[in-house]
Amino acid sequence: MNHKIIVVLLLVFFLVRTSIAQEPIPAAEKYTFENCINKFDMNQTVKTSAGYQYWFIGQKFLDDNLTVKMSVVAPKQATHAPHKHPGEETFFILEGTAQFYLNGKTTTGGPLTSFYCPVGSEHGISNAGDTELKYLVIRKYVE
């Protein structure tokens, strides 16, 4: 996977997010050059039952609880079963083949495929392939 594509997609995502933000931009001193750059570090990953995850933007970094993490799932595995939650969520496939589940229907998708899960929908993602599945999870946590 071309890492430049990933960087461009993340940049576009954040530019769009900033341009439509409803709340004021936080104080300039909260965000520094150093804490606005997050380079993947395998030593900072969190193990899951099916692989690992890495938080590029954690729940406490942005005032609106928007997060970005990468999930890596072993072949024929899923991190968890289909579920529902109050916030919306988007998955963006970087590598591998994903099986998407949304409200009783399933399909598969590969790299550069996105999967949007509306608020309150029953959804899930699993690895349908024989290699690792890597995908970004973009989610705004709501209380």
Contacts in CASP RR format, 6 or more apart in sequence:
PFRMAT RR
TARGET T0000
AUTHOR 0000-0000-0000
METHOD contacts of the structure
MODEL  1
MNHKIIVVLLLVFFLVRTSIAQEPIPAAEKYTFENCINKFDMNQTVKTSA
GYQYWFIGQKFLDDNLTVKMSVVAPKQATHAPHKHPGEETFFILEGTAQF
YLNGKTTTGGPLTSFYCPVGSEHGISNAGDTELKYLVIRKYVE
1 94 0 8 1.000
1 95 0 8 1.000
1 111 0 8 1.000
1 134 0 8 1.000
5 112 0 8 1.000
6 94 0 8 1.000
6 136 0 8 1.000
9 92 0 8 1.000
10 56 0 8 1.000
10 68 0 8 1.000
10 136 0 8 1.000
13 138 0 8 1.000
17 66 0 8 1.000
18 25 0 8 1.000
21 64 0 8 1.000
23 63 0 8 1.000
23 64 0 8 1.000
26 63 0 8 1.000
35 61 0 8 1.000
38 56 0 8 1.000
38 57 0 8 1.000
40 54 0 8 1.000
40 56 0 8 1.000
40 70 0 8 1.000
41 54 0 8 1.000
44 54 0 8 1.000
45 52 0 8 1.000
45 53 0 8 1.000
45 54 0 8 1.000
46 52 0 8 1.000
46 53 0 8 1.000
46 54 0 8 1.000
46 55 0 8 1.000
48 71 0 8 1.000
48 73 0 8 1.000
48 79 0 8 1.000
49 77 0 8 1.000
49 79 0 8 1.000
49 80 0 8 1.000
50 73 0 8 1.000
50 74 0 8 1.000
50 77 0 8 1.000
50 78 0 8 1.000
50 79 0 8 1.000
50 127 0 8 1.000
51 71 0 8 1.000
51 72 0 8 1.000
51 73 0 8 1.000
51 74 0 8 1.000
51 77 0 8 1.000
51 79 0 8 1.000
52 71 0 8 1.000
52 72 0 8 1.000
53 69 0 8 1.000
53 70 0 8 1.000
53 71 0 8 1.000
53 72 0 8 1.000
53 79 0 8 1.000
54 69 0 8 1.000
54 70 0 8 1.000
54 72 0 8 1.000
55 67 0 8 1.000
55 68 0 8 1.000
55 69 0 8 1.000
56 68 0 8 1.000
56 69 0 8 1.000
56 70 0 8 1.000
56 136 0 8 1.000
57 66 0 8 1.000
57 67 0 8 1.000
57 68 0 8 1.000
57 69 0 8 1.000
58 67 0 8 1.000
58 68 0 8 1.000
58 69 0 8 1.000
59 65 0 8 1.000
59 67 0 8 1.000
59 141 0 8 1.000
61 67 0 8 1.000
64 140 0 8 1.000
65 140 0 8 1.000
65 141 0 8 1.000
65 142 0 8 1.000
66 138 0 8 1.000
66 139 0 8 1.000
66 140 0 8 1.000
67 137 0 8 1.000
67 138 0 8 1.000
67 139 0 8 1.000
67 140 0 8 1.000
67 141 0 8 1.000
68 136 0 8 1.000
68 137 0 8 1.000
68 138 0 8 1.000
69 136 0 8 1.000
69 137 0 8 1.000
70 94 0 8 1.000
70 134 0 8 1.000
70 135 0 8 1.000
70 136 0 8 1.000
70 137 0 8 1.000
71 79 0 8 1.000
71 133 0 8 1.000
71 134 0 8 1.000
71 135 0 8 1.000
71 136 0 8 1.000
71 137 0 8 1.000
72 132 0 8 1.000
72 133 0 8 1.000
72 134 0 8 1.000
73 79 0 8 1.000
73 125 0 8 1.000
73 126 0 8 1.000
73 127 0 8 1.000
73 132 0 8 1.000
73 133 0 8 1.000
74 127 0 8 1.000
74 132 0 8 1.000
75 127 0 8 1.000
75 129 0 8 1.000
75 130 0 8 1.000
75 131 0 8 1.000
75 132 0 8 1.000
75 133 0 8 1.000
76 126 0 8 1.000
76 127 0 8 1.000
76 128 0 8 1.000
76 129 0 8 1.000
76 130 0 8 1.000
77 126 0 8 1.000
77 127 0 8 1.000
78 124 0 8 1.000
78 125 0 8 1.000
78 126 0 8 1.000
78 127 0 8 1.000
79 125 0 8 1.000
80 124 0 8 1.000
81 124 0 8 1.000
82 101 0 8 1.000
82 122 0 8 1.000
82 123 0 8 1.000
82 124 0 8 1.000
83 122 0 8 1.000
83 123 0 8 1.000
83 124 0 8 1.000
84 120 0 8 1.000
84 121 0 8 1.000
84 122 0 8 1.000
84 123 0 8 1.000
85 120 0 8 1.000
86 119 0 8 1.000
86 120 0 8 1.000
86 142 0 8 1.000
86 143 0 8 1.000
87 119 0 8 1.000
87 120 0 8 1.000
87 139 0 8 1.000
87 140 0 8 1.000
87 141 0 8 1.000
87 142 0 8 1.000
88 116 0 8 1.000
88 117 0 8 1.000
88 118 0 8 1.000
88 119 0 8 1.000
88 139 0 8 1.000
88 140 0 8 1.000
89 116 0 8 1.000
89 117 0 8 1.000
89 123 0 8 1.000
89 137 0 8 1.000
89 138 0 8 1.000
89 139 0 8 1.000
90 114 0 8 1.000
90 115 0 8 1.000
90 116 0 8 1.000
90 117 0 8 1.000
90 137 0 8 1.000
90 138 0 8 1.000
90 139 0 8 1.000
91 98 0 8 1.000
91 100 0 8 1.000
91 114 0 8 1.000
91 115 0 8 1.000
91 117 0 8 1.000
91 125 0 8 1.000
91 135 0 8 1.000
91 136 0 8 1.000
91 137 0 8 1.000
91 138 0 8 1.000
92 113 0 8 1.000
92 114 0 8 1.000
92 115 0 8 1.000
92 135 0 8 1.000
92 136 0 8 1.000
92 138 0 8 1.000
93 109 0 8 1.000
93 110 0 8 1.000
93 111 0 8 1.000
93 112 0 8 1.000
93 113 0 8 1.000
93 114 0 8 1.000
93 115 0 8 1.000
93 133 0 8 1.000
93 134 0 8 1.000
93 135 0 8 1.000
94 111 0 8 1.000
94 134 0 8 1.000
94 135 0 8 1.000
94 136 0 8 1.000
95 111 0 8 1.000
95 131 0 8 1.000
95 132 0 8 1.000
95 133 0 8 1.000
95 134 0 8 1.000
96 110 0 8 1.000
96 111 0 8 1.000
96 127 0 8 1.000
96 129 0 8 1.000
96 131 0 8 1.000
96 132 0 8 1.000
96 133 0 8 1.000
96 134 0 8 1.000
97 108 0 8 1.000
97 109 0 8 1.000
97 110 0 8 1.000
97 127 0 8 1.000
97 128 0 8 1.000
97 129 0 8 1.000
97 131 0 8 1.000
97 133 0 8 1.000
98 108 0 8 1.000
98 109 0 8 1.000
98 110 0 8 1.000
98 113 0 8 1.000
98 115 0 8 1.000
98 125 0 8 1.000
98 126 0 8 1.000
98 127 0 8 1.000
98 128 0 8 1.000
98 133 0 8 1.000
98 135 0 8 1.000
99 106 0 8 1.000
99 107 0 8 1.000
99 108 0 8 1.000
99 109 0 8 1.000
99 125 0 8 1.000
99 126 0 8 1.000
99 127 0 8 1.000
99 128 0 8 1.000
100 106 0 8 1.000
100 107 0 8 1.000
100 108 0 8 1.000
100 109 0 8 1.000
100 115 0 8 1.000
100 123 0 8 1.000
100 124 0 8 1.000
100 125 0 8 1.000
101 122 0 8 1.000
101 123 0 8 1.000
101 124 0 8 1.000
101 125 0 8 1.000
101 126 0 8 1.000
102 115 0 8 1.000
102 117 0 8 1.000
102 121 0 8 1.000
102 122 0 8 1.000
102 123 0 8 1.000
102 124 0 8 1.000
103 121 0 8 1.000
103 122 0 8 1.000
103 123 0 8 1.000
104 122 0 8 1.000
108 128 0 8 1.000
115 123 0 8 1.000
115 125 0 8 1.000
117 123 0 8 1.000
117 124 0 8 1.000
125 135 0 8 1.000
126 133 0 8 1.000
127 133 0 8 1.000
END
